[in-house]
Amino acid sequence: MTGSKSTASVETRASRQIVGRIFRGSGLQDALRKLADEHALRTAWISAIGAFEWVELTEYDQAEQRYVQPNRFERCELLSLQGNLSQRDGEPFWHLHGTVSLREDGRDVTYGGHLVDGSVFALEFRIECFDELELRRANDEATGLQLWADIEGARAEQTGVHDVPRAEAGRAGATWAMAAELSARVEEAPEEHRPERGDWIEHATFGLCQIEGLTGDGVCFIKLPNARRKKIKLDAMQVLAPRHDGGRKIFPVRARGKK
């Protein structure tokens, strides 16, 4: 369409990948919700292969702007599953499409569409996580669907993340004075403590927050007192010795350099 915006996008990269399987008899949507909670997933893309004991597929009627009654297929192969995770109405939401095959009247036939849910026979998956993004769904008047909105502003808050300044081009290398300063910082560094998933942190801005997930690069997913979720970088903060309060292990945290 000339003279009008036709796309919305943001540059990003996968921050981690999760590989695993879902066991026989598990409900697909329930298993994926548990995975999102276990790994503190915010925005992600999933692909999978396997088989279903049964699966329900539907399609979107573009003229009526509604999903039609789903069809149920028994004992079928999952040729391909593609989908994504984002936020809808403040909750994690998996949007999935699938292609399945089964034997009908002596012939192998293939069906595909929007995957509503299914009972897994065997399923192996790969999830690409985009932790720096927080994509949200909202009603889209042109289609009647709930689609990603404000994609350009989807970068998640990363409280505690600081850029490391780089040496200016052409500047001389490290000096003895710089080495001495760094050595002094190391000697003066206080003891660090490492909280785990399920522990609590006491943050000067956010208050008392429970840790819902940790990544290998120091990213911490926390649940705020108002039930909102945020991501902070613990490695950029000083974690103090914990205290115990009613069975909770609480770690005070503060910006480095503050007393």
C-alpha positions in Angstrom: 0.0 0.0 0.0 1.8 3.1 -1.2 2.2 5.9 1.3 1.3 3.7 4.3 3.2 1.6 6.8 3.0 -2.1 5.9 5.2 -3.7 8.6 6.2 -3.4 12.2 9.5 -5.0 13.4 12.3 -4.8 15.9 15.9 -6.3 15.7 16.7 -8.9 18.3 18.5 -12.1 18.8 17.9 -15.3 20.7 19.3 -15.1 24.2 19.0 -18.8 25.1 17.6 -22.1 23.8 15.7 -24.8 25.6 15.5 -28.4 24.3 13.4 -31.1 25.7 10.4 -33.5 25.4 6.9 -33.8 26.7 5.8 -37.1 28.1 3.0 -39.3 26.9 -0.5 -38.5 28.1 0.4 -34.8 28.9 -1.9 -32.1 27.7 0.1 -29.9 25.3 -1.1 -26.5 26.4 -0.7 -27.4 30.1 2.8 -28.7 29.5 3.8 -25.5 27.7 2.4 -23.3 30.4 4.5 -25.2 33.0 7.6 -24.8 30.8 6.9 -21.0 30.6 6.7 -20.8 34.4 9.7 -23.2 35.0 12.1 -21.3 32.7 10.6 -17.8 33.2 9.8 -17.4 29.5 8.6 -14.0 28.3 8.8 -14.1 24.5 9.8 -17.2 22.6 9.5 -19.3 19.5 8.8 -23.0 19.5 9.2 -25.8 17.0 8.5 -29.5 17.6 7.9 -32.9 16.0 6.3 -36.1 17.4 2.8 -37.7 17.6 -0.5 -37.1 19.3 -3.0 -39.5 20.9 -5.5 -36.8 19.8 -5.3 -33.2 18.7 -7.7 -30.4 17.9 -7.1 -28.1 14.9 -9.2 -25.2 13.8 -9.0 -22.3 11.3 -9.9 -18.7 11.3 -12.9 -17.6 9.1 -11.6 -14.3 7.7 -15.1 -13.2 6.5 -16.8 -13.9 9.8 -13.6 -13.0 11.8 -13.9 -15.9 14.2 -12.4 -19.4 14.7 -14.6 -22.2 13.4 -15.5 -25.4 15.4 -12.3 -27.4 15.8 -11.8 -30.8 14.3 -10.4 -33.6 16.4 -7.9 -36.2 15.0 -6.9 -39.4 16.8 -3.6 -41.2 16.7 -1.7 -38.9 14.3 1.9 -38.0 13.5 3.0 -34.4 14.2 4.9 -33.5 11.1 5.5 -29.9 12.2 4.6 -27.6 15.0 5.5 -23.9 14.9 4.4 -21.3 17.4 5.3 -18.4 19.7 4.9 -17.2 23.2 3.9 -13.6 24.1 1.7 -11.8 26.6 -2.1 -11.7 26.2 -4.3 -10.0 28.8 -1.3 -9.9 31.1 -0.7 -13.7 30.9 1.7 -15.9 28.9 -0.1 -17.1 25.7 1.1 -19.8 23.3 -0.1 -19.4 19.7 0.5 -22.7 17.9 0.0 -24.0 14.3 0.5 -27.7 13.5 0.5 -30.1 10.6 -0.4 -33.7 11.3 -0.8 -36.9 9.2 -2.9 -40.1 9.7 -4.2 -43.0 7.8 -7.7 -42.7 6.4 -9.3 -45.4 4.1 -5.9 -46.9 3.4 -4.3 -43.5 2.5 -2.0 -41.2 4.3 -3.7 -37.7 4.6 -2.4 -34.5 6.0 -4.3 -31.8 8.0 -3.1 -28.5 9.3 -4.3 -25.4 11.1 -4.4 -23.5 14.4 -3.6 -26.0 17.1 -6.1 -25.7 20.0 -4.8 -28.5 22.2 -3.8 -32.2 22.2 -2.8 -35.2 24.2 0.8 -36.0 23.6 2.0 -39.4 22.5 5.6 -38.3 22.0 6.9 -34.8 21.4 10.4 -33.3 21.2 10.8 -29.5 21.1 13.2 -26.6 20.8 12.4 -23.2 22.2 14.3 -20.0 21.2 14.0 -17.4 24.0 14.0 -13.7 23.3 14.4 -12.4 26.8 15.1 -8.8 25.8 11.6 -8.5 24.2 8.2 -8.3 25.8 5.7 -8.7 23.0 2.0 -8.2 23.9 -1.1 -9.0 22.0 -4.0 -6.6 21.5 -7.2 -6.5 19.4 -6.5 -5.7 15.7 -9.4 -4.0 14.0 -8.4 -5.0 10.5 -8.4 -8.7 11.2 -10.4 -9.2 14.4 -7.5 -11.1 15.8 -5.3 -10.4 18.8 -1.9 -9.6 17.3 1.4 -8.2 18.4 1.1 -4.5 19.2 3.7 -1.8 19.8 6.5 -4.1 18.4 8.9 -1.2 18.1 8.6 -0.5 21.9 8.8 -4.2 22.9 12.2 -4.1 24.5 11.8 -5.2 28.1 13.1 -3.2 31.0 16.4 -4.4 32.2 16.9 -2.8 35.6 20.5 -3.2 36.7 22.0 -3.6 33.3 24.8 -1.2 32.5 26.9 -0.8 29.4 30.6 -1.3 29.7 32.4 1.7 28.2 34.9 0.8 25.5 38.3 2.4 25.0 38.2 5.2 22.4 39.7 4.4 19.0 43.5 5.1 18.9 43.7 5.5 22.8 46.7 3.9 24.4 46.4 0.5 26.1 46.1 -0.2 29.8 48.5 1.6 32.2 50.0 0.6 35.5 47.8 3.1 37.2 44.7 1.5 35.6 45.9 -2.0 36.7 46.5 -0.8 40.3 43.0 0.7 40.4 41.4 -2.5 39.2 43.4 -4.5 41.7 42.3 -2.3 44.6 38.6 -2.8 43.5 39.1 -6.5 43.6 40.6 -6.4 47.1 37.8 -4.2 48.4 35.0 -6.3 46.8 32.6 -7.5 49.5 31.5 -11.2 49.7 28.9 -12.0 47.1 25.9 -14.3 47.6 24.0 -16.2 45.0 20.2 -16.6 45.4 18.3 -19.4 43.7 14.9 -19.8 42.1 12.2 -19.6 44.8 14.3 -17.3 47.0 13.4 -13.6 47.5 15.3 -10.3 46.9 14.7 -7.0 48.6 15.1 -4.3 45.9 15.3 -0.6 46.7 12.8 0.3 43.9 10.6 -2.8 43.5 10.4 -3.9 47.1 10.2 -7.6 48.2 10.2 -9.8 45.0 10.3 -13.5 44.5 12.8 -15.0 42.0 11.0 -17.0 39.3 13.9 -17.9 37.2 17.7 -17.4 36.6 19.8 -17.8 33.5 23.4 -18.7 33.2 24.4 -15.2 32.2 23.1 -13.6 35.5 19.6 -12.5 34.3 17.0 -12.8 37.1 13.3 -12.9 36.5 11.3 -11.5 39.5 7.7 -11.2 40.5 6.8 -7.8 42.0 4.5 -7.3 45.0 1.8 -6.1 42.5 2.2 -9.5 40.5 3.9 -7.8 37.6 7.1 -9.4 36.3 10.4 -7.8 35.5 13.9 -8.8 34.5 17.1 -7.6 36.3 20.8 -8.3 35.9 22.0 -9.6 39.3 25.6 -9.6 38.1 25.4 -5.8 37.8 24.3 -5.6 41.5 25.7 -6.4 44.9 23.8 -9.2 46.6 24.1 -9.1 50.4 23.9 -11.9 53.0 20.4 -13.3 53.3 18.0 -13.2 56.2 15.3 -15.7 57.0 11.7 -14.6 57.5 8.8 -17.1 57.9 10.5 -19.7 55.8 11.6 -17.2 53.1 15.2 -16.6 52.3 15.5 -12.9 51.5 18.6 -11.4 49.8 19.0 -7.6 50.0 20.4 -6.2 46.7 21.8 -2.8 45.9 23.5 -1.0 43.1 27.3 -1.6 43.1 29.2 1.2 44.8 26.4 2.1 47.2 26.8 1.6 51.0 
